[in-house]
Amino acid sequence: MKEGIWFIEKHTDDLIFHYRVERIIYHGRTKFQKVDIVDLKVLGKTLFLDNKIQSSQIDEHIYHEMLVHPAMFTHPSPERVLILGGGEGATLREVLKHGSVKEAIMVDIDEELVNICRQHMKEWHDGAFDNPRSRLIFTDAREFVENNFEPYDIIISDLTEPIEEGPSIKLFTKEFYTTIFNRLKDEGIFVAQAGSADPVYPDFLASLYRTLKAVFPIVHVYWTFVFSFQLPWAFIIASKKLNPRAIDEESVLRRMKEIGLNKFSYYYPEMHMASFVVPTYVKEALETKGDIIKDDAPFIWKA
């Protein structure tokens, strides 16, 4: 191994990733989590939270476009969007590409993290925090959803995975998703990042799928490969009425052209449809693995 500074990420006891660091941009701890922003030799500027990689300059557009646009283009005209988490501001950036959006509310518990990202990760938010259609609220996502009754067209969960003593443990449960269901309009859509979709660690994905199936009538898993995660990555989309696998590709392309095709680096209509075609091992995991996640039986990712 070459000399220099290396950032070590423990995925599990059996899998550890090493990243060569060119420059340390920020190192510190907020009230809720450890924050490191480093310039990596291969990935560029990269955010780690509690020593787990969150977003890298080389491919953050892949993750954020795939998190946001399948839901946004499935809905005929999303006007009110709620983002849970998303401290870097890139999820908000992608939502605001849609001219139909009148209000995008981003709820993040960690105001310190958002301010750190605002200062050091400008490429991610690209001014989205200051857009007049944006509203930032710094509070617990569950508390906000339970105590605010305004309906939404789209709710996006860009939350960190539920690690022990982390801020997200109660944000993946059946009780929370039932509240989410009740905050969506009749054509409302919920979408969440759902962790790795690899053949070794599918339990979190399978449990999320089983949990959402207990709440929503329409639930689909889709995926893509995120180079900086070194893993295939899964997303889950749940809806009351609209089926993301039955969209009109021509209408999506027309709406994309209205936005400007140059504003999309990865997502396009054929990619939308292809992303729902998952391998056999994922299908088998969804059918045979996982448990319904509940407040009194939360899922905790064991590193």
Buried (B, 14 or more C-beta within 10 A) or exposed (E): EEEEEEBEBEBEEEBEBEBBBBEEBBEEEBEBBEBBBBBBEEBBBBBBBBBBBBBBBBBBBBBBBBBBBBBBBBBEEBBBBBBBBBBBBBBBBBBBBBEBBEBBBBBBBBBBBBBBBBEBBEBBBBEBBEBEBBEBBBEBBBEBBBEBEEEBBBBBBBBBBBBEEBBBBBBBBBBBBBBBBEBBBEBBBBBBBBBBBBEEBBBBBBBBBBBBBBBBEBBBBBBBEBEBBBBBBBBBBBBBEBEBBEBEEEEBBEBBEEEEEEEBEBBBBEBBBEBBEBEEEBEEBBEEBBEBBBEEEBBBBEB
